[in-house]
Amino acid sequence: MMESRFMKRAAIGSVVAASALAAGVAQADGVPGRGTWQTTLQPRDIDGDTVTDAFYDTVLDITWLRNANVDGLMDWATARSWVNTLVVGGVGGWRLPKVEDTGAPGCNHSYAGTDCGWNVDTATGEMAHLYYVTLGNKAYFNESGAWPQPGWGLTNTGGFQDLQSDTYWSGTTFATYPPNAWTFQTFDGRQSYDNKAAWAFHAMAVRPGDVPAVPEPQTYALMLMGVGTLVLALRRRPR
């Protein structure tokens, strides 16, 4: 029963995804003024090469890896293994995004304000918050269930690289049926669940808290000059 509903949901999702690609919403850039991303995502250069590697999310207090499609499509176990061993500029501790799953009533499916479906309560999932609040994207259905909603789909990717209009894994098992894990569909804004072994989806890496920005090369140079001056002064000081 659970699997038959799952297969039906996946089939419907495939139709919507195809529609999204046909509509040309798969290729999106950062849209100024849409969502909160310009003020709530702070760039972080983790490896010190002056290129942004990640964004600290000041609302969720997590750091998102900027590249949203590092290893392409993976089943859930592979995605978990990849993210758990990921090291960027010497920084580890990465994980998949979380979903709040209480185990009851499972997938409370709706068009608004629940943990499952479209226009979900964004407090239930980190990907949902990123999609709806931070990036200001819209679901395929509006809160009354009417479709298609004007401007729907992944039309804003903020400063992320290679954020796909597709499905992304969370790191949270679907408590009601453990062979599944929670997922988020960026092509239509749906939070739901999928079979861990049967499907290959994309994965984003996040880690708790902030990753301090690496000082710019000029800052390092000034620090070294300061240390050198101090050492020279100490050597010249009368004894």
DRENDO-1510 file (C-alpha; in Angstrom, 1 decimal, always signed):
<recs>
REC; n; res; u; v; w
REC; 1; MET; +0.0; +0.0; +0.0 .
REC; 2; MET; +2.8; +2.4; +1.0 .
REC; 3; GLU; +4.9; +1.5; -2.0 .
REC; 4; SER; +2.0; +1.7; -4.5 .
REC; 5; ARG; +1.3; +5.3; -3.3 .
REC; 6; PHE; +5.0; +6.0; -3.5 .
REC; 7; MET; +5.2; +4.8; -7.1 .
REC; 8; LYS; +2.1; +6.8; -8.1 .
REC; 9; ARG; +3.6; +10.0; -6.4 .
REC; 10; ALA; +6.9; +9.5; -8.2 .
REC; 11; ALA; +5.2; +9.1; -11.6 .
REC; 12; ILE; +3.3; +12.3; -11.1 .
REC; 13; GLY; +6.5; +14.0; -10.0 .
REC; 14; SER; +8.2; +12.9; -13.2 .
REC; 15; VAL; +5.5; +14.6; -15.3 .
REC; 16; VAL; +5.9; +17.9; -13.4 .
REC; 17; ALA; +9.7; +17.7; -13.7 .
REC; 18; ALA; +9.4; +17.2; -17.5 .
REC; 19; SER; +7.0; +20.2; -17.6 .
REC; 20; ALA; +9.5; +22.3; -15.6 .
REC; 21; LEU; +12.3; +21.4; -18.1 .
REC; 22; ALA; +10.1; +22.2; -21.0 .
REC; 23; ALA; +9.2; +25.6; -19.4 .
REC; 24; GLY; +12.9; +26.4; -19.2 .
REC; 25; VAL; +13.1; +26.8; -15.4 .
REC; 26; ALA; +16.0; +24.4; -14.9 .
REC; 27; GLN; +18.6; +27.1; -15.6 .
REC; 28; ALA; +18.3; +29.8; -13.0 .
REC; 29; ASP; +20.6; +32.5; -11.6 .
REC; 30; GLY; +20.7; +34.6; -8.5 .
REC; 31; VAL; +17.7; +37.0; -8.6 .
REC; 32; PRO; +18.3; +40.2; -6.6 .
REC; 33; GLY; +15.4; +41.1; -4.3 .
REC; 34; ARG; +13.8; +37.7; -4.3 .
REC; 35; GLY; +14.0; +35.8; -1.1 .
REC; 36; THR; +16.4; +36.7; +1.7 .
REC; 37; TRP; +19.6; +35.2; +0.2 .
REC; 38; GLN; +21.4; +38.5; -0.3 .
REC; 39; THR; +21.2; +39.3; +3.5 .
REC; 40; THR; +21.0; +35.9; +5.2 .
REC; 41; LEU; +23.6; +33.9; +3.3 .
REC; 42; GLN; +27.2; +35.1; +4.1 .
REC; 43; PRO; +29.9; +33.9; +1.7 .
REC; 44; ARG; +32.8; +31.8; +3.1 .
REC; 45; ASP; +36.1; +31.1; +1.6 .
REC; 46; ILE; +37.1; +27.9; +3.4 .
REC; 47; ASP; +40.3; +27.0; +1.5 .
REC; 48; GLY; +41.8; +30.5; +1.2 .
REC; 49; ASP; +41.8; +30.8; -2.6 .
REC; 50; THR; +39.6; +34.0; -2.6 .
REC; 51; VAL; +36.7; +32.0; -4.1 .
REC; 52; THR; +33.5; +31.4; -2.2 .
REC; 53; ASP; +33.1; +27.8; -1.2 .
REC; 54; ALA; +30.1; +27.9; +1.1 .
REC; 55; PHE; +27.4; +30.2; +2.6 .
REC; 56; TYR; +26.7; +30.6; +6.3 .
REC; 57; ASP; +22.9; +30.7; +6.8 .
REC; 58; THR; +22.4; +33.2; +9.6 .
REC; 59; VAL; +18.8; +32.1; +10.1 .
REC; 60; LEU; +19.2; +28.3; +10.2 .
REC; 61; ASP; +22.7; +28.6; +11.8 .
REC; 62; ILE; +24.2; +26.1; +9.3 .
REC; 63; THR; +26.8; +26.4; +6.5 .
REC; 64; TRP; +25.7; +25.3; +3.0 .
REC; 65; LEU; +28.4; +24.1; +0.5 .
REC; 66; ARG; +28.1; +26.4; -2.5 .
REC; 67; ASN; +28.3; +23.6; -5.0 .
REC; 68; ALA; +24.9; +21.9; -4.9 .
REC; 69; ASN; +25.8; +19.0; -7.1 .
REC; 70; VAL; +29.3; +17.8; -6.3 .
REC; 71; ASP; +28.9; +14.1; -7.1 .
REC; 72; GLY; +25.8; +14.0; -9.2 .
REC; 73; LEU; +23.1; +11.4; -8.8 .
REC; 74; MET; +23.4; +8.9; -5.9 .
REC; 75; ASP; +21.3; +6.5; -3.9 .
REC; 76; TRP; +20.7; +7.5; -0.2 .
REC; 77; ALA; +23.5; +5.3; +1.2 .
REC; 78; THR; +26.0; +6.6; -1.3 .
REC; 79; ALA; +25.0; +10.2; -0.6 .
REC; 80; ARG; +25.4; +9.6; +3.2 .
REC; 81; SER; +28.8; +8.1; +2.7 .
REC; 82; TRP; +29.9; +10.9; +0.4 .
REC; 83; VAL; +28.8; +13.7; +2.7 .
REC; 84; ASN; +30.2; +12.0; +5.9 .
REC; 85; THR; +33.7; +11.8; +4.4 .
REC; 86; LEU; +33.6; +15.2; +2.7 .
REC; 87; VAL; +36.5; +17.6; +3.6 .
REC; 88; VAL; +36.7; +21.1; +2.1 .
REC; 89; GLY; +39.8; +23.1; +2.8 .
REC; 90; GLY; +40.5; +20.9; +5.8 .
REC; 91; VAL; +37.0; +21.3; +7.2 .
REC; 92; GLY; +34.9; +18.2; +7.7 .
REC; 93; GLY; +31.7; +17.5; +9.7 .
REC; 94; TRP; +29.3; +17.8; +6.8 .
REC; 95; ARG; +25.9; +16.1; +6.6 .
REC; 96; LEU; +22.8; +16.0; +4.4 .
REC; 97; PRO; +20.0; +18.5; +5.2 .
REC; 98; LYS; +17.5; +17.6; +7.9 .
REC; 99; VAL; +13.8; +17.2; +8.0 .
REC; 100; GLU; +11.8; +17.2; +11.2 .
REC; 101; ASP; +10.1; +13.8; +11.3 .
REC; 102; THR; +8.1; +12.9; +14.4 .
REC; 103; GLY; +7.0; +9.5; +13.0 .
REC; 104; ALA; +3.3; +10.4; +13.4 .
REC; 105; PRO; +1.2; +10.8; +11.3 .
REC; 106; GLY; +4.0; +10.3; +8.8 .
REC; 107; CYS; +3.5; +12.2; +5.7 .
REC; 108; ASN; +0.8; +14.8; +6.5 .
REC; 109; HIS; +0.2; +15.6; +2.9 .
REC; 110; SER; -1.3; +19.0; +1.9 .
REC; 111; TYR; -1.0; +22.0; -0.2 .
REC; 112; ALA; +0.0; +24.3; +2.7 .
REC; 113; GLY; +1.5; +24.4; +6.2 .
REC; 114; THR; +2.2; +20.7; +6.9 .
REC; 115; ASP; +5.4; +18.6; +6.7 .
REC; 116; CYS; +4.6; +16.9; +3.4 .
REC; 117; GLY; +3.4; +18.2; +0.1 .
REC; 118; TRP; +3.7; +21.7; -1.4 .
REC; 119; ASN; +4.1; +25.0; +0.5 .
REC; 120; VAL; +5.1; +23.1; +3.5 .
REC; 121; ASP; +5.8; +24.6; +6.9 .
REC; 122; THR; +9.4; +25.7; +6.3 .
REC; 123; ALA; +10.4; +25.0; +9.9 .
REC; 124; THR; +10.1; +21.2; +9.0 .
REC; 125; GLY; +13.0; +21.1; +6.6 .
REC; 126; GLU; +16.2; +22.9; +5.8 .
REC; 127; MET; +15.8; +22.4; +2.1 .
REC; 128; ALA; +12.2; +23.7; +2.3 .
REC; 129; HIS; +13.4; +26.8; +4.1 .
REC; 130; LEU; +16.2; +27.3; +1.5 .
REC; 131; TYR; +13.8; +26.9; -1.4 .
REC; 132; TYR; +10.8; +29.0; -0.2 .
REC; 133; VAL; +12.3; +31.5; +2.2 .
REC; 134; THR; +15.9; +32.1; +1.4 .
REC; 135; LEU; +15.6; +31.8; -2.4 .
REC; 136; GLY; +11.9; +32.9; -2.6 .
REC; 137; ASN; +10.8; +30.2; -5.1 .
REC; 138; LYS; +7.2; +29.0; -5.6 .
REC; 139; ALA; +5.6; +25.6; -5.6 .
REC; 140; TYR; +3.8; +24.2; -8.6 .
REC; 141; PHE; +0.5; +24.3; -6.7 .
REC; 142; ASN; -0.7; +27.3; -4.7 .
REC; 143; GLU; -2.0; +26.9; -1.2 .
REC; 144; SER; -5.5; +26.2; -2.5 .
REC; 145; GLY; -4.3; +23.4; -4.7 .
REC; 146; ALA; -4.7; +25.3; -8.0 .
REC; 147; TRP; -2.1; +24.7; -10.6 .
REC; 148; PRO; +0.2; +25.8; -12.2 .
REC; 149; GLN; +1.0; +28.7; -9.9 .
REC; 150; PRO; +2.4; +31.7; -11.8 .
REC; 151; GLY; +6.2; +31.9; -11.4 .
REC; 152; TRP; +6.5; +28.3; -10.0 .
REC; 153; GLY; +9.7; +26.3; -10.0 .
REC; 154; LEU; +13.4; +26.8; -9.3 .
REC; 155; THR; +13.6; +30.3; -10.8 .
REC; 156; ASN; +16.2; +31.6; -8.3 .
REC; 157; THR; +19.3; +29.8; -7.2 .
REC; 158; GLY; +20.9; +32.6; -5.3 .
REC; 159; GLY; +24.7; +32.3; -5.3 .
REC; 160; PHE; +24.7; +28.5; -5.4 .
REC; 161; GLN; +26.6; +26.6; -8.1 .
REC; 162; ASP; +24.9; +23.8; -10.1 .
REC; 163; LEU; +21.7; +23.8; -8.0 .
REC; 164; GLN; +19.6; +21.3; -10.0 .
REC; 165; SER; +15.9; +21.5; -10.8 .
REC; 166; ASP; +15.4; +18.0; -9.6 .
REC; 167; THR; +15.1; +15.9; -6.4 .
REC; 168; TYR; +17.5; +16.1; -3.4 .
REC; 169; TRP; +18.0; +13.7; -0.5 .
REC; 170; SER; +17.7; +14.7; +3.1 .
REC; 171; GLY; +19.6; +12.8; +5.8 .
REC; 172; THR; +16.4; +11.9; +7.6 .
REC; 173; THR; +14.8; +8.5; +7.5 .
REC; 174; PHE; +11.0; +8.4; +7.0 .
REC; 175; ALA; +10.1; +7.1; +10.4 .
REC; 176; THR; +6.8; +5.6; +9.4 .
REC; 177; TYR; +8.5; +3.4; +6.7 .
REC; 178; PRO; +12.3; +3.2; +7.3 .
REC; 179; PRO; +13.2; +2.0; +3.8 .
REC; 180; ASN; +12.4; +5.5; +2.7 .
REC; 181; ALA; +14.0; +8.9; +3.4 .
REC; 182; TRP; +12.7; +12.4; +3.2 .
REC; 183; THR; +13.4; +14.3; +0.0 .
REC; 184; PHE; +12.8; +17.7; -1.5 .
REC; 185; GLN; +11.9; +18.4; -5.1 .
REC; 186; THR; +13.4; +21.7; -6.3 .
REC; 187; PHE; +11.5; +21.5; -9.6 .
REC; 188; ASP; +8.1; +22.0; -8.0 .
REC; 189; GLY; +8.7; +22.7; -4.3 .
REC; 190; ARG; +7.4; +19.4; -2.9 .
REC; 191; GLN; +8.7; +17.8; +0.3 .
REC; 192; SER; +8.0; +14.1; +0.5 .
REC; 193; TYR; +9.8; +10.7; +0.7 .
REC; 194; ASP; +11.4; +8.2; -1.6 .
REC; 195; ASN; +12.9; +4.7; -1.4 .
REC; 196; LYS; +16.5; +4.9; -0.3 .
REC; 197; ALA; +17.8; +2.1; -2.5 .
REC; 198; ALA; +15.5; +2.4; -5.6 .
REC; 199; TRP; +16.2; +6.0; -6.6 .
REC; 200; ALA; +19.3; +8.1; -7.3 .
REC; 201; PHE; +19.0; +11.8; -6.5 .
REC; 202; HIS; +21.2; +14.8; -5.9 .
REC; 203; ALA; +22.7; +15.8; -2.5 .
REC; 204; MET; +23.7; +19.1; -0.9 .
REC; 205; ALA; +26.2; +19.3; +2.0 .
REC; 206; VAL; +25.6; +21.3; +5.1 .
REC; 207; ARG; +27.3; +21.5; +8.5 .
REC; 208; PRO; +26.3; +22.9; +11.9 .
REC; 209; GLY; +27.2; +26.5; +12.7 .
REC; 210; ASP; +29.5; +28.9; +10.9 .
REC; 211; VAL; +32.8; +28.2; +9.1 .
REC; 212; PRO; +34.9; +31.3; +9.8 .
REC; 213; ALA; +36.1; +33.1; +6.6 .
REC; 214; VAL; +39.7; +32.7; +5.8 .
REC; 215; PRO; +41.7; +36.0; +6.0 .
REC; 216; GLU; +42.6; +37.5; +2.6 .
REC; 217; PRO; +46.2; +37.2; +1.5 .
REC; 218; GLN; +46.7; +40.9; +2.3 .
REC; 219; THR; +45.6; +40.2; +5.9 .
REC; 220; TYR; +48.2; +37.4; +6.2 .
REC; 221; ALA; +50.9; +39.7; +4.8 .
REC; 222; LEU; +50.0; +42.4; +7.4 .
REC; 223; MET; +50.0; +39.9; +10.2 .
REC; 224; LEU; +53.5; +38.6; +9.2 .
REC; 225; MET; +54.8; +42.2; +8.9 .
REC; 226; GLY; +53.5; +42.9; +12.4 .
REC; 227; VAL; +55.1; +39.8; +13.8 .
REC; 228; GLY; +58.4; +40.6; +12.1 .
REC; 229; THR; +58.4; +44.2; +13.4 .
REC; 230; LEU; +57.7; +42.9; +16.9 .
REC; 231; VAL; +60.6; +40.4; +16.8 .
REC; 232; LEU; +62.9; +43.1; +15.5 .
REC; 233; ALA; +61.9; +45.5; +18.2 .
REC; 234; LEU; +62.5; +42.9; +20.9 .
REC; 235; ARG; +66.0; +42.1; +19.5 .
REC; 236; ARG; +67.0; +45.8; +19.5 .
REC; 237; ARG; +65.6; +46.5; +23.0 .
REC; 238; PRO; +68.4; +47.3; +25.5 .
REC; 239; ARG; +69.1; +44.7; +28.1 .
</recs>
